[in-house]
Amino acid sequence: MDIQYYTGDYIIAREVPGNVPFPKLITVEVLIDKSKSTETETRMSIVIKNEELPLQLDNYCRQMFEVIKQAIESSRHWHLIESLAG
């Protein structure tokens, strides 16, 4: 991923071109809700999207969502409390 924009509470990253067609390249937006943060918990919203038409439930965007979710779940620095996919 290539970070396009970064502030203390918002990040936009794009997948680097080369492995998949351009419509399948994903963009990840992360919104960090500092108003509800505590010393032990930070609430984040992560949106993963691309230009691919969602003709199949298990499309590339969904697969990349699962890869990113799995990376968060397996990180020793993070503990995933809730995950919603739509």
Summary of the structure (lengths in Angstrom):
residues: 86
radius of gyration: 13.9
end to end distance: 22.1
largest distance: 41.7
contacts: 174
relative contact order: 0.15
helix: 24%
strand: 28%
